Amino acid sequence: MAATEDARRLALVAARAASEKKANDLVLLDVSDRLVITDCFLIASAPNERQVEAIVDEIEEKMRAAGTKPVRREGTREGRWVLLDYVDVVVHVQHEDERAFYELERLWKDCPRIGFDEEADTPGEDGVADSDEQGSQA
């Protein structure tokens, strides 16, 4: 069973927000076949704690504008690995050292990646990418 359309949409909102704050190595995974508790993971990294915090703040702002708030936040004080749990989407923003050590994408390598083109998927005023709107109107 693939991730729901709403989960994919929210995962893309989070990915775009992370991209706007120059997150590194963005990976979107559909984990719905492996986990019962969530549909999508977003994994992103940054070279320092300040940028991790900026990425997290931008994701929270854009997700709030999309109509959702995290039910759980962990790791914000340390700024090394922040987890934002939006139920259907779980966001991991990691310092590059933690990312290299824990290798989350290796742990979830059997899960399909969700395509994300940082250049093509620019969000419109409503937080939905123009390419997403065109695809849904067809």
ZADO-1210 file (C-alpha; in nm, 4 decimals, padded with zeros to 6 digits):
<atoms>
<atom x="00.0000" y="00.0000" z="00.0000" code="MET" pos="1"/>
<atom x="00.1537" y="00.3295" z="-00.1087" code="ALA" pos="2"/>
<atom x="00.1586" y="00.6517" z="00.0888" code="ALA" pos="3"/>
<atom x="-00.1619" y="00.8520" z="00.0758" code="THR" pos="4"/>
<atom x="-00.1863" y="01.1493" z="-00.1582" code="GLU" pos="5"/>
<atom x="-00.2154" y="01.3827" z="00.1417" code="ASP" pos="6"/>
<atom x="00.0994" y="01.2366" z="00.3006" code="ALA" pos="7"/>
<atom x="00.2905" y="01.2798" z="-00.0264" code="ARG" pos="8"/>
<atom x="00.1665" y="01.6389" z="-00.0588" code="ARG" pos="9"/>
<atom x="00.2761" y="01.7247" z="00.2963" code="LEU" pos="10"/>
<atom x="00.6109" y="01.5505" z="00.2474" code="ALA" pos="11"/>
<atom x="00.6697" y="01.7677" z="-00.0597" code="LEU" pos="12"/>
<atom x="00.5749" y="02.0822" z="00.1341" code="VAL" pos="13"/>
<atom x="00.8337" y="01.9883" z="00.3984" code="ALA" pos="14"/>
<atom x="01.0960" y="01.9039" z="00.1343" code="ALA" pos="15"/>
<atom x="01.0473" y="02.2369" z="-00.0427" code="ARG" pos="16"/>
<atom x="01.0765" y="02.4234" z="00.2879" code="ALA" pos="17"/>
<atom x="01.4008" y="02.2398" z="00.3683" code="ALA" pos="18"/>
<atom x="01.5306" y="02.3136" z="00.0200" code="SER" pos="19"/>
<atom x="01.4552" y="02.6847" z="00.0609" code="GLU" pos="20"/>
<atom x="01.6876" y="02.6895" z="00.3627" code="LYS" pos="21"/>
<atom x="01.9610" y="02.5060" z="00.1701" code="LYS" pos="22"/>
<atom x="01.9277" y="02.1633" z="00.3329" code="ALA" pos="23"/>
<atom x="02.1699" y="01.9049" z="00.1951" code="ASN" pos="24"/>
<atom x="02.0942" y="01.5615" z="00.0493" code="ASP" pos="25"/>
<atom x="01.7145" y="01.5708" z="00.0659" code="LEU" pos="26"/>
<atom x="01.5645" y="01.2227" z="00.0547" code="VAL" pos="27"/>
<atom x="01.1909" y="01.1484" z="00.0541" code="LEU" pos="28"/>
<atom x="01.0951" y="00.7902" z="00.1278" code="LEU" pos="29"/>
<atom x="00.7613" y="00.6097" z="00.1092" code="ASP" pos="30"/>
<atom x="00.7802" y="00.3886" z="00.4196" code="VAL" pos="31"/>
<atom x="00.4107" y="00.2969" z="00.4232" code="SER" pos="32"/>
<atom x="00.4758" y="-00.0685" z="00.3312" code="ASP" pos="33"/>
<atom x="00.7266" y="-00.1098" z="00.6143" code="ARG" pos="34"/>
<atom x="00.5718" y="00.0987" z="00.8937" code="LEU" pos="35"/>
<atom x="00.2184" y="00.1199" z="01.0224" code="VAL" pos="36"/>
<atom x="00.2719" y="00.4448" z="01.2098" code="ILE" pos="37"/>
<atom x="00.3650" y="00.6755" z="00.9200" code="THR" pos="38"/>
<atom x="00.3673" y="00.6991" z="00.5406" code="ASP" pos="39"/>
<atom x="00.6679" y="00.9160" z="00.4519" code="CYS" pos="40"/>
<atom x="01.0106" y="01.0074" z="00.5828" code="PHE" pos="41"/>
<atom x="01.1958" y="01.3224" z="00.4866" code="LEU" pos="42"/>
<atom x="01.5662" y="01.3094" z="00.5632" code="ILE" pos="43"/>
<atom x="01.7755" y="01.6250" z="00.5295" code="ALA" pos="44"/>
<atom x="02.1042" y="01.7495" z="00.6685" code="SER" pos="45"/>
<atom x="02.2997" y="02.0662" z="00.7372" code="ALA" pos="46"/>
<atom x="02.6634" y="02.1411" z="00.8217" code="PRO" pos="47"/>
<atom x="02.5947" y="02.3153" z="01.1556" code="ASN" pos="48"/>
<atom x="02.3410" y="02.3429" z="01.4366" code="GLU" pos="49"/>
<atom x="02.2274" y="02.6927" z="01.3391" code="ARG" pos="50"/>
<atom x="02.1304" y="02.5774" z="00.9907" code="GLN" pos="51"/>
<atom x="01.9557" y="02.2691" z="01.1311" code="VAL" pos="52"/>
<atom x="01.7432" y="02.5068" z="01.3423" code="GLU" pos="53"/>
<atom x="01.6703" y="02.7338" z="01.0447" code="ALA" pos="54"/>
<atom x="01.5587" y="02.4362" z="00.8345" code="ILE" pos="55"/>
<atom x="01.3343" y="02.3091" z="01.1144" code="VAL" pos="56"/>
<atom x="01.1782" y="02.6542" z="01.1623" code="ASP" pos="57"/>
<atom x="01.1049" y="02.6851" z="00.7895" code="GLU" pos="58"/>
<atom x="00.9523" y="02.3356" z="00.7727" code="ILE" pos="59"/>
<atom x="00.7280" y="02.4093" z="01.0711" code="GLU" pos="60"/>
<atom x="00.6175" y="02.7405" z="00.9207" code="GLU" pos="61"/>
<atom x="00.5324" y="02.5908" z="00.5790" code="LYS" pos="62"/>
<atom x="00.3605" y="02.2877" z="00.7303" code="MET" pos="63"/>
<atom x="00.1538" y="02.5160" z="00.9562" code="ARG" pos="64"/>
<atom x="00.0514" y="02.7118" z="00.6452" code="ALA" pos="65"/>
<atom x="-00.0462" y="02.3783" z="00.4863" code="ALA" pos="66"/>
<atom x="-00.2754" y="02.3117" z="00.7835" code="GLY" pos="67"/>
<atom x="-00.0775" y="02.0829" z="01.0119" code="THR" pos="68"/>
<atom x="00.1369" y="02.0996" z="01.3244" code="LYS" pos="69"/>
<atom x="00.3797" y="01.8404" z="01.4605" code="PRO" pos="70"/>
<atom x="00.2407" y="01.6095" z="01.7269" code="VAL" pos="71"/>
<atom x="00.5944" y="01.5601" z="01.8555" code="ARG" pos="72"/>
<atom x="00.9271" y="01.7454" z="01.8325" code="ARG" pos="73"/>
<atom x="01.2524" y="01.6004" z="01.9562" code="GLU" pos="74"/>
<atom x="01.6134" y="01.7155" z="01.9569" code="GLY" pos="75"/>
<atom x="01.5563" y="02.0874" z="01.9079" code="THR" pos="76"/>
<atom x="01.7674" y="02.1872" z="02.2078" code="ARG" pos="77"/>
<atom x="02.0815" y="02.0137" z="02.0812" code="GLU" pos="78"/>
<atom x="02.0279" y="02.0971" z="01.7135" code="GLY" pos="79"/>
<atom x="02.2090" y="01.7832" z="01.5995" code="ARG" pos="80"/>
<atom x="01.9139" y="01.5656" z="01.5000" code="TRP" pos="81"/>
<atom x="01.5659" y="01.7128" z="01.5064" code="VAL" pos="82"/>
<atom x="01.2654" y="01.4894" z="01.4541" code="LEU" pos="83"/>
<atom x="00.9286" y="01.6416" z="01.3611" code="LEU" pos="84"/>
<atom x="00.6380" y="01.3970" z="01.3718" code="ASP" pos="85"/>
<atom x="00.3376" y="01.4995" z="01.1611" code="TYR" pos="86"/>
<atom x="00.1802" y="01.1497" z="01.1939" code="VAL" pos="87"/>
<atom x="00.1705" y="01.0743" z="00.8179" code="ASP" pos="88"/>
<atom x="00.5097" y="01.2393" z="00.7620" code="VAL" pos="89"/>
<atom x="00.8149" y="01.2174" z="00.9857" code="VAL" pos="90"/>
<atom x="01.0914" y="01.4701" z="00.9222" code="VAL" pos="91"/>
<atom x="01.4532" y="01.4076" z="01.0224" code="HIS" pos="92"/>
<atom x="01.6861" y="01.7082" z="01.0006" code="VAL" pos="93"/>
<atom x="02.0348" y="01.5986" z="01.0970" code="GLN" pos="94"/>
<atom x="02.3756" y="01.7538" z="01.1388" code="HIS" pos="95"/>
<atom x="02.5986" y="01.6090" z="00.8651" code="GLU" pos="96"/>
<atom x="02.8002" y="01.4099" z="01.1236" code="ASP" pos="97"/>
<atom x="02.4874" y="01.2367" z="01.2571" code="GLU" pos="98"/>
<atom x="02.3652" y="01.1754" z="00.9040" code="ARG" pos="99"/>
<atom x="02.6893" y="01.0022" z="00.8091" code="ALA" pos="100"/>
<atom x="02.6959" y="00.7974" z="01.1312" code="PHE" pos="101"/>
<atom x="02.3335" y="00.6752" z="01.1404" code="TYR" pos="102"/>
<atom x="02.2785" y="00.6413" z="00.7625" code="GLU" pos="103"/>
<atom x="01.8976" y="00.6366" z="00.7834" code="LEU" pos="104"/>
<atom x="01.8591" y="00.5991" z="00.4088" code="GLU" pos="105"/>
<atom x="02.0639" y="00.2779" z="00.4269" code="ARG" pos="106"/>
<atom x="01.8314" y="00.1431" z="00.6960" code="LEU" pos="107"/>
<atom x="01.5308" y="00.2191" z="00.4743" code="TRP" pos="108"/>
<atom x="01.6972" y="00.1351" z="00.1396" code="LYS" pos="109"/>
<atom x="01.4180" y="-00.1069" z="00.0419" code="ASP" pos="110"/>
<atom x="01.1589" y="00.1716" z="00.0541" code="CYS" pos="111"/>
<atom x="01.0761" y="00.3562" z="-00.2669" code="PRO" pos="112"/>
<atom x="01.1947" y="00.7140" z="-00.3018" code="ARG" pos="113"/>
<atom x="00.9458" y="00.9871" z="-00.3747" code="ILE" pos="114"/>
<atom x="01.0629" y="01.2023" z="-00.6620" code="GLY" pos="115"/>
<atom x="01.1482" y="01.5586" z="-00.5743" code="PHE" pos="116"/>
<atom x="01.2918" y="01.8053" z="-00.8219" code="ASP" pos="117"/>
<atom x="01.4059" y="02.1114" z="-00.6286" code="GLU" pos="118"/>
<atom x="01.4116" y="02.3222" z="-00.9450" code="GLU" pos="119"/>
<atom x="01.0758" y="02.2195" z="-01.0952" code="ALA" pos="120"/>
<atom x="00.8651" y="02.1897" z="-00.7826" code="ASP" pos="121"/>
<atom x="00.8308" y="02.5487" z="-00.6719" code="THR" pos="122"/>
<atom x="00.5371" y="02.6038" z="-00.4385" code="PRO" pos="123"/>
<atom x="00.2604" y="02.8426" z="-00.5304" code="GLY" pos="124"/>
<atom x="00.0947" y="03.0796" z="-00.2851" code="GLU" pos="125"/>
<atom x="-00.1140" y="02.7981" z="-00.1384" code="ASP" pos="126"/>
<atom x="00.1931" y="02.5811" z="-00.0686" code="GLY" pos="127"/>
<atom x="00.1132" y="02.3402" z="-00.3534" code="VAL" pos="128"/>
<atom x="00.3625" y="02.3092" z="-00.6359" code="ALA" pos="129"/>
<atom x="00.2536" y="02.4416" z="-00.9719" code="ASP" pos="130"/>
<atom x="00.3466" y="02.1081" z="-01.1308" code="SER" pos="131"/>
<atom x="00.1255" y="01.9282" z="-00.8747" code="ASP" pos="132"/>
<atom x="-00.1705" y="02.1494" z="-00.9635" code="GLU" pos="133"/>
<atom x="-00.1260" y="02.0831" z="-01.3340" code="GLN" pos="134"/>
<atom x="-00.1082" y="01.7118" z="-01.2760" code="GLY" pos="135"/>
<atom x="-00.4277" y="01.7086" z="-01.0703" code="SER" pos="136"/>
<atom x="-00.6189" y="01.9083" z="-01.3308" code="GLN" pos="137"/>
<atom x="-00.5399" y="01.6638" z="-01.6120" code="ALA" pos="138"/>
</atoms>
